[in-house]
């Protein structure tokens, strides 16, 4: 006769697991001695090992009892069914692992591949991690609300990097993040950016403007997008105002009346 601790140790389970199996009806309650303690026999050890083996193989406890009572053919069919489910679980876990691997650095979170490639290009061009993170988070919101427009818009962004002076202005904009909003360099930067924009042809200007953003996003989403970037820097907000005054299309929508 074995105590509950002894039968648990021999089966390689915990005492708590033995009690749980009793509660689930998987292991019959044994006889008790004159002191009221459970006393087990070797067959109980075998039964516990079988329960443990099935559970570790991924069989839900709700089905363990069914399998223990099944004949050979029923058992084989049930195991085949469980194997199919486990294979599906494995595929799902592999997909999750691949997704986790893509999240290294955070760029792949909720973003399509073309955006991740653009962010990688920004990093290679020497833009700050702060700027890259702001772009990344903005594209997460854009991708969630207008995924069908992302390929076109990201292509425009990548094309713009080839325009003369665009990268230099983008780097200057990045640097201006920490300037005081009354810094005279902002006025000079706005003048230079507006002058450079005026030299672009209509197609290039349209690519930078992305006119359909206002039609794609409702006012609340548009405001969140603007606040996400401009709200992080009073200097950027001031620069947006200066560019608006000069007729340049990059304008903060959050202050519009309409």
N, C-alpha and C positions, 0 to 999 in steps of 0.2 A: 504494500500500500504506500502511496506517495502523497506528500503534501502538495498544496498548490504551488509553492515555491519550487519544489523539486520537479514537478511535471513541467512547469514553465521553463526551467533551466534546461531540461533534457530536450524539449522541443525547440528551444532557441527563441522563445517569445517572452514577453513580460507578463507578470502576474495580472497587470491591468488588462492585457490583451485576452488572457484566459477568461477573466470575468466578463469582458465584453462579448466574447464568443458565447458564453452562457446566456447573456441577455438577448443575443440575436438568435438563439436557438440552434446555433451551429454545433455546439458541444453540449451533450446532455449533462445535467447536474449529476454529480456522483453521489454515492452514499456518504453519510457523515458518521463520524465516530461518536462515542458517548459524550465527548466534550463539544460536539457540534461542529467540528472542523471537517471540511471536505477531504475525502480520501480517494485518490485516483489509482487506476490500474494501468499496466503497460499499454493496453488498447487506447487509452486516452492520450498517451504520448503520440502514438501513431496518428490518431485522429487530428491532433493539434498540428502535427507536421504537415499533414495533407491540407488542412485549412490554410496554414501559413504559406505553403507552396503555391496554392491557387491564388491567394491574395497577392503574393509577390509577383505573380505572373500577370497581374492586372485584372484579375477577375473581380468584379464588384462583390462585396460581401452578400448583397441581396441575391446573388446567383450561386454563391459557394455551396449552400445547402442543396440546391437543385442538382449541381454537378456531382456532389458526393453521393447522391441517391440515384444518379443516372446509370443506365446500362452502358455497355461498351460503345454501341453505335451512337446513342444520344450524347455520350461524353465526347466522342470524336467530332460530331457536328457542332456541339457547343464550343469546343476548343477552336475549331476552324473559324467560327464566327468571331470569336474573341480575337483571333490572330488578325483577321481583316481589320477589325477596329484598331488594334495596336499598330498595324502598318499605317493606317490613316493618321494616328497620333504621332508616329515617327515623322511622317512627311510634314505635318504641321509644325513640329518642333524644329525640323531642319529649316523650314521657311522662316521661323522666328529667329533662328540662329543667324541666317543670312541677313535678316533685317537688322539684327543687333550689330553684326559686323559692319553694316553700311552706316550705322549711327556714330561711328568713331569720329570724334570732333563735333558731333551734334548737327552737322550740315544735312545729313540724310533724313532727319526727323520730319515726317509728313511732307517731304518735298520730292518732286519728280526729278529724274536723272539730269535733265537739261539745266535745271536750276543748280543742282549740286556741282555740275561742270562749270557753270558761270561763277559760282562762289570760289571754286578751286582756282579759276583764272584770276579772280580778284586777289586772292592770296598770293599767287605767283607774281602778280604785278606790284606787290609791295604795299597794298592798302592795309590799314590797321585792322586788328581783330575786332575792335569796336564797330568799325564800319561794316565789316563782313557780318557780324552778328546782327546788326540792325537790318541789313539787307535780307539776311536769312529769315529773321522773324517776320519781316514784311511779306516775303514771298510765301511763308507758311499761311498767312492770312489770305493772300491773293489766291493761292492754290486751293484753299478750302472753299472760296466763294466764286471763283471763276476759272476752274481748271482748264476749260476748253480754250481760254485765251493765253494761257501761260506760254505755250510754244512760240506763238507769234511775238509776245512781249519780250520774252527772254532773248529771242533772236535779235530783236531791235536793240536791246541793251548790249549784247555782245558785238553787234555791228558798230555801235556808237564808239566802242573802245578803239576802233580803227580811225576815227575822225581825227584830223590834225588838232592837237591841243586838248582834246576831250579828256584824256587820261590825266594830264597835268591839272586841269580844272577840277577833276574829281578828287585828286590828291590834295589840292588846295582846299576844297570843300571839307574834306576829311580833317585836315589840320585846323580849320576854322571852328570846329566843334567847341573848342575851349576858349575861344576869344570872347572878349566882352562885347555885348551887342552894340556898344557905341564905338567900337574899334574902327578907325578910318580905313583900315585894310578891307573891311567888308564892302565899303562903297567902291573901292578900286576893283575888288574881285567881281562885284556885280556888273560894273562897267565893262570889264574885260570879257566876262561870260556873255553878256548881251551882245557885245560887238562880234564875238566869235560866232554866236548863234546866227547873227544876221548874214554871215558869209556862207552859210549852208544853203543848199538848194531846197526846194519845197518838200521833196521826198525825205530828205535827211531831217528837216525840221519836223515833219509829221512823225517820223520814227521816234524822235526824242519826246515829242508831245504825247503820243499815244492817246489821240483825241477821244477814243471810245471808252476810256476809263470811267468818265462821269456817267455814261449811259449804262455801263456794266454794273457798277456798284451803287447801292443805295446810299443816301446821304450819311447814314450812321456808319457804315463800313468805310466809306471814303474818309470820314472824319477820324476814325480810329487809325487808318493808315497814315494820315498826315500827322496826327498827334504822336504816333509811335516814333516817327523820325524827328519832326520838328520839336516835339515836346521834350526831347532829351537835351536840347541846346537852345538857349535864348539867342545865341549868335546865328544859328541856322534859321530860326524863325525870322530874325531881322533880315537875313540875306534873302529869304523868300519874299519878304515885303519889298525889298529893293528891286528884285528881279521882276516882280509884278508891276512896279512903277515903270520899268523899262520895257514892258510888253513881252517879256520872255515867258514862255508857256509853263515853266515849272512854278506853279503857284499853289500856296496852301489853301485848301478848300475849307478848312475849319472855321475861317473867319468870314466866309461868304454869307450874304444875306439870303440868297435864293436857295 
